[in-house]
Amino acid sequence: MHILQSLSVANVAKVFSRLSTRLKTFGGRPSAPLGSRILTNHDDIFKHNMWDHVQWTEEDKEKARQKAKDNSCAQIPLNEQGKFYTEAHQYWDKFYEMHGDKFFKDRKWLFLEFPELLPLNTKIRDKSEILLPLESSIDLETRNHQHSCTTPCHRHAIDCQRAYETQTSTFPGQPASHRILEVGCGVGNSVFPIINSIKETDAFLYCCDFSPRAIQMIRDHPDYDDSVCYAFVHDICEEMASFPFPSQSLDVILAVFVLSSIHPERIQGVVKRLSTYLKHGGIFLFRDYGRYDFAQLRFKKGRCLSENFYTRGDGTCVYFFTKEEVHALFSNAGLEEIQNLEDRRLQVNRGKKVAMHRVWMQSKYRKLDLPT
């Protein structure tokens, strides 16, 4: 268990002041980026399962660095690592064969953190489960930049895009004005919340995974609707593999806990290739594991492939990012930063009285407009 340092009094005062406005707006339901449950009294630690915006002490940081150093000191020999890359789709296929759609929960937080997924003025069907946040200035800027045609620069980008699409052969979702791609969609834990929210809108969702079993489970799901969604098998690491839509045709790309499963030397190429499919002004949404997350620190010796890159017992792999690495990945792909956050939380097992530091990265990057 790590030692928790509560937020300073000044920081807490700022958080509560900001939340009070949002609470009034949403009838008592808070909507702060990355959560709004702040631990101010350490005696309350076991009253909830999760605490948000947690700060680490220097002791916490040093312990984490030491644990990561210890569990990575003995790496798997290079001549034994090849199977984890060449047979990755088989490991994930076996994972879904074993767990089906029961391992992960539907990501009903998606629209809270990533309102850009939906076209403007979209109403959420089940507000008891999915609530759009009070948009921050960043969210408003992002969404207005995506959809507004008030600037000459943006009008020029849209005109070029429409001209490009009229010269392109028909593809699934072509009539839609708002197109979303989720890569590494698994069995649909993001897919179905999105599908159920874009029906009766002018949006279309593409979703892909390199596990044929996962894609078949999505297609067999009773909520799958091919009028608003196209699910297909695709390996985003395969440089020559083609997508069922042309370049510069997507408004949003969503990658949630998928880039971390790729060898770190290949991630940059994947981000660059995916970014070519974004329209100018389109958004790349990213959430994944952060450096020294509890999931990294609990690895035993002998599971490390390379620095901060590990393989689990089932053969699937995971990398743990820093903010600086995330920024480099997307900026090197020609995208500009809108948001790049380190989400630090305290996850609590109230039965065992254990607290675990969780670290996730959450980012939004935009493809630049065409020059006027």
C-alpha positions as CSV (number, residue, x, y, z in Angstrom):
1,M,0.0,0.0,0.0
2,H,1.3,3.5,-0.8
3,I,1.1,6.5,1.4
4,L,-1.4,9.1,0.2
5,Q,-0.9,12.8,0.4
6,S,-4.1,14.8,0.3
7,L,-4.5,17.9,-1.8
8,S,-3.4,21.2,-0.2
9,V,-6.1,23.3,1.4
10,A,-5.7,25.9,-1.4
11,N,-6.1,23.3,-4.1
12,V,-9.1,21.8,-2.5
13,A,-10.7,25.2,-2.1
14,K,-10.3,25.8,-5.9
15,V,-11.7,22.4,-6.7
16,F,-14.8,22.8,-4.5
17,S,-15.4,26.3,-5.9
18,R,-15.3,25.0,-9.4
19,L,-17.5,22.0,-8.6
20,S,-20.1,24.1,-6.8
21,T,-21.0,25.8,-10.1
22,R,-21.2,22.5,-11.9
23,L,-23.3,20.9,-9.2
24,K,-25.9,23.7,-9.5
25,T,-26.0,23.3,-13.3
26,F,-26.4,19.5,-13.1
27,G,-28.8,19.3,-10.2
28,G,-26.3,18.0,-7.8
29,R,-24.4,15.6,-10.1
30,P,-20.8,16.7,-10.6
31,S,-19.1,16.7,-13.9
32,A,-15.4,17.5,-13.5
33,P,-12.7,16.3,-15.9
34,L,-11.2,13.1,-14.6
35,G,-13.6,12.8,-11.7
36,S,-14.6,15.0,-8.8
37,R,-14.3,12.9,-5.6
38,I,-11.5,14.5,-3.6
39,L,-10.1,12.9,-0.5
40,T,-9.5,15.7,2.0
41,N,-9.6,13.6,5.2
42,H,-7.4,10.5,5.3
43,D,-9.8,8.9,7.8
44,D,-12.4,8.7,5.0
45,I,-10.2,6.7,2.6
46,F,-12.3,3.5,2.8
47,K,-15.7,5.2,2.4
48,H,-15.5,4.9,-1.4
49,N,-13.9,2.6,-4.0
50,M,-12.1,5.4,-5.9
51,W,-10.6,8.9,-5.1
52,D,-9.7,11.4,-7.9
53,H,-6.8,13.8,-8.5
54,V,-4.5,12.1,-6.0
55,Q,-1.0,13.6,-5.4
56,W,2.0,11.4,-4.7
57,T,4.5,12.0,-2.0
58,E,8.2,11.8,-2.9
59,E,8.3,8.6,-1.0
60,D,5.5,7.2,-3.2
61,K,7.4,8.1,-6.3
62,E,10.7,6.6,-5.1
63,K,9.0,3.4,-4.1
64,A,7.3,3.1,-7.5
65,R,10.5,3.7,-9.4
66,Q,12.3,1.1,-7.3
67,K,9.5,-1.5,-7.9
68,A,9.6,-0.9,-11.6
69,K,13.4,-1.2,-11.6
70,D,13.2,-4.5,-9.6
71,N,10.6,-6.1,-11.8
72,S,12.3,-5.2,-15.1
73,C,15.9,-6.1,-14.1
74,A,15.5,-9.6,-15.7
75,Q,14.1,-9.3,-19.2
76,I,12.8,-12.1,-21.4
77,P,15.5,-13.1,-23.8
78,L,15.2,-11.5,-27.3
79,N,15.0,-14.8,-29.0
80,E,11.9,-15.7,-27.0
81,Q,10.1,-12.4,-27.5
82,G,9.1,-12.8,-31.2
83,K,6.0,-14.8,-30.5
84,F,4.5,-12.0,-28.4
85,Y,4.5,-9.8,-31.5
86,T,3.9,-12.2,-34.4
87,E,1.1,-14.1,-32.5
88,A,-0.5,-11.2,-30.7
89,H,-3.8,-11.6,-32.4
90,Q,-3.9,-15.2,-31.3
91,Y,-3.3,-14.3,-27.7
92,W,-6.1,-11.8,-27.8
93,D,-8.4,-14.2,-29.6
94,K,-7.9,-16.7,-26.9
95,F,-8.5,-14.0,-24.3
96,Y,-11.9,-13.2,-25.8
97,E,-12.7,-17.0,-26.2
98,M,-12.1,-17.4,-22.5
99,H,-13.7,-14.2,-21.1
100,G,-16.3,-13.3,-23.8
101,D,-17.9,-9.9,-23.1
102,K,-17.8,-10.4,-19.3
103,F,-14.2,-9.1,-18.6
104,F,-14.6,-5.4,-19.3
105,K,-17.6,-3.2,-18.4
106,D,-19.2,-0.8,-20.9
107,R,-17.4,2.6,-20.8
108,K,-20.3,4.7,-19.9
109,W,-17.9,7.5,-18.9
110,L,-16.9,8.0,-22.5
111,F,-19.1,11.0,-23.2
112,L,-18.2,12.6,-19.9
113,E,-14.5,12.8,-20.8
114,F,-14.8,12.7,-24.6
115,P,-17.9,14.7,-25.6
116,E,-16.2,15.2,-29.0
117,L,-17.3,11.7,-29.9
118,L,-20.9,12.9,-30.6
119,P,-22.2,15.5,-33.1
120,L,-23.2,18.8,-31.5
121,N,-26.6,18.9,-29.9
122,T,-26.8,15.1,-29.5
123,K,-29.0,14.1,-26.6
124,I,-28.0,11.1,-24.5
125,R,-30.7,8.5,-24.5
126,D,-30.2,7.2,-20.9
127,K,-29.2,10.2,-18.8
128,S,-29.2,8.1,-15.6
129,E,-26.2,6.2,-17.0
130,I,-24.5,8.6,-19.4
131,L,-24.3,12.3,-18.7
132,L,-22.7,14.9,-20.9
133,P,-20.5,17.2,-18.9
134,L,-20.7,20.9,-18.5
135,E,-18.3,21.7,-21.3
136,S,-15.0,23.3,-20.3
137,S,-13.5,26.0,-22.4
138,I,-11.3,23.3,-23.9
139,D,-14.3,21.1,-24.8
140,L,-16.2,24.0,-26.3
141,E,-13.2,25.1,-28.3
142,T,-12.7,21.5,-29.6
143,R,-16.3,20.9,-30.6
144,N,-16.8,24.3,-32.1
145,H,-13.5,23.9,-34.1
146,Q,-14.8,20.5,-35.4
147,H,-18.3,21.7,-36.4
148,S,-18.3,25.4,-37.0
149,C,-17.9,26.9,-40.4
150,T,-17.6,30.5,-39.4
151,T,-13.9,30.9,-40.2
152,P,-12.5,31.0,-43.8
153,C,-9.8,28.5,-42.8
154,H,-12.4,26.0,-41.6
155,R,-14.7,26.6,-44.6
156,H,-11.8,25.9,-46.9
157,A,-11.0,22.6,-45.1
158,I,-14.6,21.5,-45.3
159,D,-14.9,22.4,-49.0
160,C,-11.7,20.5,-49.8
161,Q,-13.0,17.5,-47.9
162,R,-16.3,17.4,-49.7
163,A,-14.5,17.7,-53.0
164,Y,-12.3,14.8,-52.1
165,E,-15.1,12.6,-51.0
166,T,-17.1,13.2,-54.2
167,Q,-14.2,11.9,-56.2
168,T,-13.9,8.8,-54.0
169,S,-15.8,5.5,-54.6
170,T,-18.7,4.7,-52.3
171,F,-17.7,3.4,-48.8
172,P,-19.7,2.4,-45.7
173,G,-20.9,5.5,-43.8
174,Q,-20.2,7.9,-46.7
175,P,-23.5,9.8,-46.3
176,A,-22.7,10.6,-42.6
177,S,-21.4,14.1,-41.7
178,H,-19.7,12.9,-38.5
179,R,-17.6,9.7,-38.7
180,I,-15.9,8.0,-35.8
181,L,-13.3,5.2,-35.8
182,E,-12.5,3.1,-32.7
183,V,-9.4,1.1,-33.0
184,G,-8.8,-2.0,-30.9
185,C,-12.5,-2.0,-30.1
186,G,-12.5,-5.5,-28.4
187,V,-16.0,-6.8,-27.8
188,G,-17.6,-3.4,-27.9
189,N,-17.4,-1.8,-24.5
190,S,-17.2,1.6,-26.2
191,V,-19.0,0.5,-29.4
192,F,-22.4,0.0,-27.9
193,P,-22.6,3.1,-25.7
194,I,-21.7,5.0,-28.9
195,I,-24.2,3.2,-31.1
196,N,-27.0,3.8,-28.7
197,S,-26.2,7.5,-28.6
198,I,-25.8,8.2,-32.3
199,K,-29.0,6.6,-33.6
200,E,-31.2,9.2,-35.3
201,T,-28.1,11.4,-35.8
202,D,-26.0,12.0,-38.8
203,A,-23.1,10.1,-37.3
204,F,-21.5,6.8,-38.2
205,L,-19.1,4.5,-36.3
206,Y,-16.4,2.3,-37.6
207,C,-14.8,-0.2,-35.2
208,C,-11.9,-2.6,-35.7
209,D,-9.9,-5.2,-33.9
210,F,-7.4,-7.8,-35.0
211,S,-9.2,-10.5,-33.1
212,P,-11.8,-12.1,-35.5
213,R,-13.6,-13.5,-32.4
214,A,-14.0,-10.1,-30.9
215,I,-15.5,-8.6,-34.1
216,Q,-17.8,-11.6,-34.5
217,M,-19.1,-11.0,-31.0
218,I,-19.8,-7.4,-31.8
219,R,-21.7,-8.4,-35.0
220,D,-23.7,-10.9,-33.1
221,H,-24.7,-8.5,-30.3
222,P,-28.4,-7.6,-30.3
223,D,-27.5,-3.8,-30.2
224,Y,-25.3,-4.0,-33.3
225,D,-26.9,-1.8,-36.0
226,D,-25.2,-1.8,-39.4
227,S,-27.1,1.3,-40.4
228,V,-24.9,3.3,-38.0
229,C,-21.9,1.0,-37.5
230,Y,-19.4,-1.1,-39.5
231,A,-17.3,-3.6,-37.5
232,F,-14.3,-5.2,-39.3
233,V,-11.1,-7.2,-38.6
234,H,-8.0,-5.0,-39.0
235,D,-4.4,-5.0,-37.6
236,I,-3.4,-1.4,-37.1
237,C,0.3,-2.4,-37.0
238,E,0.1,-3.8,-40.6
239,E,1.4,-1.0,-42.7
240,M,-0.2,-2.2,-46.0
241,A,-3.6,-3.1,-44.6
242,S,-6.3,-0.9,-46.0
243,F,-9.3,0.7,-44.2
244,P,-12.9,0.6,-45.7
245,F,-12.9,4.4,-45.9
246,P,-10.6,7.0,-47.6
247,S,-8.0,9.2,-46.0
248,Q,-9.1,12.5,-44.5
249,S,-12.6,11.1,-43.9
250,L,-12.9,10.8,-40.1
251,D,-13.9,13.4,-37.6
252,V,-12.8,11.4,-34.5
253,I,-10.4,8.5,-33.8
254,L,-10.8,6.8,-30.4
255,A,-8.0,4.6,-28.9
256,V,-8.7,3.4,-25.4
257,F,-6.2,1.0,-23.8
258,V,-5.0,-0.2,-27.2
259,L,-1.7,1.6,-28.1
260,S,-0.2,0.2,-24.9
261,S,-0.6,-3.4,-26.3
262,I,1.7,-2.6,-29.2
263,H,5.5,-2.8,-29.1
264,P,6.8,0.7,-28.2
265,E,9.0,0.9,-31.3
266,R,5.9,0.5,-33.6
267,I,3.5,2.9,-31.8
268,Q,4.7,6.0,-33.6
269,G,4.1,4.5,-37.0
270,V,0.6,3.5,-36.0
271,V,-0.3,7.0,-34.8
272,K,1.1,8.6,-38.0
273,R,-0.8,6.2,-40.3
274,L,-4.1,6.6,-38.3
275,S,-3.8,10.4,-38.4
276,T,-3.8,10.4,-42.2
277,Y,-7.5,9.3,-42.0
278,L,-8.5,12.3,-39.9
279,K,-10.1,15.3,-41.6
280,H,-8.3,18.6,-41.1
281,G,-9.7,19.7,-37.7
282,G,-10.5,16.1,-36.7
283,I,-9.7,14.8,-33.2
284,F,-7.6,11.9,-31.9
285,L,-8.9,10.8,-28.4
286,F,-6.6,8.7,-26.3
287,R,-6.7,7.0,-22.9
288,D,-4.2,4.4,-21.7
289,Y,-1.9,3.2,-18.9
290,G,0.5,5.7,-17.2
291,R,4.0,5.1,-15.9
292,Y,4.0,3.5,-12.5
293,D,0.4,2.5,-12.5
294,F,-0.4,-0.3,-10.0
295,A,-0.7,-2.7,-12.9
296,Q,2.9,-2.1,-13.8
297,L,4.3,-2.3,-10.2
298,R,2.6,-5.7,-9.5
299,F,4.4,-7.5,-12.3
300,K,6.7,-10.2,-11.1
301,K,10.3,-10.5,-12.3
302,G,10.6,-12.3,-15.6
303,R,7.6,-10.7,-17.4
304,C,9.5,-7.6,-18.8
305,L,10.1,-7.4,-22.5
306,S,11.8,-4.0,-22.6
307,E,11.8,-0.8,-20.5
308,N,8.2,-0.3,-19.2
309,F,6.9,-3.0,-21.6
310,Y,5.6,-6.3,-20.2
311,T,3.8,-9.4,-21.1
312,R,1.0,-10.9,-19.0
313,G,0.6,-14.5,-18.2
314,D,-1.9,-14.9,-21.1
315,G,0.6,-13.6,-23.6
316,T,-0.9,-10.1,-24.1
317,C,1.4,-7.2,-23.7
318,V,1.2,-3.7,-22.1
319,Y,3.3,-0.5,-22.2
320,F,3.1,2.3,-19.6
321,F,3.3,5.9,-20.9
322,T,4.5,9.2,-19.6
323,K,2.9,12.6,-20.6
324,E,6.1,13.5,-22.5
325,E,5.9,10.3,-24.5
326,V,2.3,10.8,-25.4
327,H,2.9,14.3,-26.5
328,A,5.8,13.2,-28.7
329,L,3.7,10.5,-30.3
330,F,1.0,12.8,-31.4
331,S,3.0,16.0,-32.2
332,N,5.3,13.9,-34.3
333,A,2.3,12.8,-36.3
334,G,1.5,16.5,-37.0
335,L,-1.3,16.9,-34.5
336,E,-1.6,19.8,-32.0
337,E,-2.3,19.3,-28.3
338,I,-5.7,20.1,-26.9
339,Q,-5.5,18.1,-23.7
340,N,-2.7,15.9,-22.3
341,L,-3.5,14.8,-18.7
342,E,-2.1,12.4,-16.2
343,D,-5.0,10.9,-14.3
344,R,-3.9,9.8,-10.9
345,R,-6.4,8.1,-8.6
346,L,-6.5,6.0,-5.5
347,Q,-8.4,2.7,-6.0
348,V,-9.6,1.2,-2.8
349,N,-10.4,-2.4,-1.8
350,R,-12.6,-1.7,1.2
351,G,-13.0,-5.4,2.1
352,K,-9.2,-6.0,2.3
353,K,-8.4,-2.4,3.4
354,V,-5.9,-1.9,0.6
355,A,-5.3,1.2,-1.4
356,M,-3.7,1.2,-4.9
357,H,-2.3,4.1,-6.9
358,R,-3.7,4.1,-10.4
359,V,-2.2,6.2,-13.2
360,W,-3.8,6.7,-16.6
361,M,-3.0,9.0,-19.5
362,Q,-5.9,10.9,-21.2
363,S,-5.3,13.1,-24.2
364,K,-6.9,14.9,-27.1
365,Y,-5.0,16.0,-30.2
366,R,-6.3,17.8,-33.3
367,K,-5.2,17.6,-36.9
368,L,-4.3,21.1,-38.1
369,D,-6.5,22.9,-40.6
370,L,-5.4,23.4,-44.2
371,P,-3.6,26.7,-44.7
372,T,-5.8,29.3,-46.4
